[in-house]
Amino acid sequence: MDKPKSINITIILIVFSWLASLVSILIMASKVPDLMPNTVAKYISFAVTTILMFWLAYKISKGKNWARIVYSVLVLISLINTFINFQQFSLMPFEFAFLSAVTNLSQLGVLLLLFTKSSNVWFKSSLSAQYT
């Protein structure tokens, strides 16, 4: 079975949300450096997150259902964290708050696309193809 369009759009949205996150981190580092005093830890954390995210995106694009589940759980944790800390966004520079909103909306789109009917069928067919 061919990869559905929803999965192709999902991968694009994952990369788009990563770019928005990168830009927001650079904005925070330049406008409010006191919030991110440990530069080395910040970049190591972002590098590890980037590697994990791109690896999961690759596995999702190959039809690995476990990657879809893991990515979804990580996104849900992130969205819950954003919701809990929502008040703090009013204290941040506008650009950061805007890019965070773009990132969160992109991730919400990823969640929805990962579980469309065509995506579900494709992941199930990919799973059954592993055992034939």
C-alpha positions as CSV (number, residue, x, y, z in Angstrom):
1,M,0.0,0.0,0.0
2,D,1.3,3.5,-0.9
3,K,1.9,6.0,1.8
4,P,-1.1,8.2,2.3
5,K,-1.0,11.9,1.8
6,S,-1.8,12.5,5.5
7,I,1.6,10.9,6.4
8,N,3.5,13.1,3.9
9,I,1.8,16.2,5.3
10,T,2.5,14.9,8.8
11,I,6.3,14.8,8.1
12,I,6.2,18.3,6.6
13,L,4.4,19.6,9.7
14,I,6.9,17.9,12.0
15,V,9.8,19.6,10.2
16,F,7.8,22.9,10.1
17,S,7.2,22.8,13.9
18,W,10.9,22.0,14.5
19,L,11.9,25.1,12.5
20,A,9.4,27.2,14.5
21,S,10.9,25.8,17.7
22,L,14.4,26.6,16.6
23,V,13.5,30.2,15.7
24,S,11.7,30.7,19.0
25,I,14.7,29.4,21.0
26,L,17.0,31.7,19.1
27,I,14.6,34.6,19.8
28,M,14.6,33.8,23.5
29,A,18.3,33.5,23.6
30,S,18.8,36.9,22.0
31,K,16.0,38.9,23.7
32,V,15.8,37.3,27.2
33,P,19.2,35.6,27.8
34,D,18.6,35.5,31.6
35,L,15.9,32.9,31.0
36,M,18.5,30.6,29.4
37,P,21.7,31.1,31.3
38,N,23.3,27.7,30.6
39,T,24.0,27.9,26.9
40,V,25.7,24.5,26.6
41,A,22.8,22.7,28.3
42,K,20.4,24.5,26.1
43,Y,22.1,23.5,22.9
44,I,22.7,19.9,24.0
45,S,19.0,19.6,25.0
46,F,17.9,21.0,21.7
47,A,20.3,18.7,19.8
48,V,19.0,15.6,21.6
49,T,15.4,16.6,21.0
50,T,16.1,17.2,17.4
51,I,17.7,13.8,16.9
52,L,14.8,12.1,18.6
53,M,12.2,14.0,16.7
54,F,13.8,13.4,13.3
55,W,14.4,9.7,14.1
56,L,10.7,9.3,15.1
57,A,9.6,11.2,12.0
58,Y,11.7,8.8,9.8
59,K,10.2,5.8,11.6
60,I,6.7,7.2,11.1
61,S,7.4,7.7,7.4
62,K,8.4,4.0,7.2
63,G,5.1,2.9,8.8
64,K,6.3,2.1,12.3
65,N,3.2,2.2,14.5
66,W,5.2,2.3,17.7
67,A,6.9,5.6,16.5
68,R,3.5,7.1,15.9
69,I,2.4,6.2,19.4
70,V,5.7,7.5,21.0
71,Y,5.6,10.7,19.0
72,S,1.9,11.3,20.0
73,V,2.6,10.8,23.7
74,L,5.5,13.2,23.6
75,V,3.3,15.8,21.8
76,L,0.5,15.3,24.3
77,I,2.9,15.9,27.2
78,S,4.2,19.0,25.5
79,L,0.7,20.3,24.8
80,I,-0.3,19.7,28.5
81,N,2.8,21.5,29.7
82,T,1.9,24.4,27.4
83,F,-1.6,24.5,28.8
84,I,-0.4,24.4,32.4
85,N,2.1,27.2,31.8
86,F,-0.1,29.3,29.5
87,Q,-0.1,32.4,31.7
88,Q,3.7,32.7,31.4
89,F,3.4,33.3,27.7
90,S,2.2,36.8,28.4
91,L,5.6,37.6,30.0
92,M,7.5,36.4,26.9
93,P,8.4,38.4,23.8
94,F,5.6,38.4,21.3
95,E,7.6,36.6,18.7
96,F,8.3,33.7,21.1
97,A,4.6,33.5,22.1
98,F,3.5,33.6,18.4
99,L,6.0,30.9,17.3
100,S,5.1,28.7,20.3
101,A,1.4,29.0,19.2
102,V,2.5,28.0,15.6
103,T,4.5,25.1,17.0
104,N,1.6,23.9,19.1
105,L,-0.9,24.2,16.3
106,S,1.4,22.3,14.0
107,Q,1.8,19.5,16.5
108,L,-2.0,19.4,17.0
109,G,-2.3,19.0,13.2
110,V,0.3,16.2,13.4
111,L,-1.7,14.4,16.0
112,L,-4.9,14.6,13.9
113,L,-3.2,13.5,10.7
114,L,-1.5,10.6,12.4
115,F,-4.8,9.1,13.3
116,T,-6.9,9.7,10.2
117,K,-8.7,6.8,8.6
118,S,-6.1,6.5,5.8
119,S,-3.2,6.7,8.2
120,N,-4.7,4.0,10.5
121,V,-5.2,1.7,7.5
122,W,-1.6,2.4,6.3
123,F,0.0,1.7,9.7
124,K,-2.0,-1.5,10.0
125,S,-1.0,-2.7,6.6
126,S,2.6,-1.8,7.4
127,L,2.4,-3.8,10.6
128,S,0.9,-6.8,8.8
129,A,3.5,-6.6,6.0
130,Q,6.2,-7.1,8.6
131,Y,4.9,-10.6,9.4
132,T,4.3,-11.9,5.9
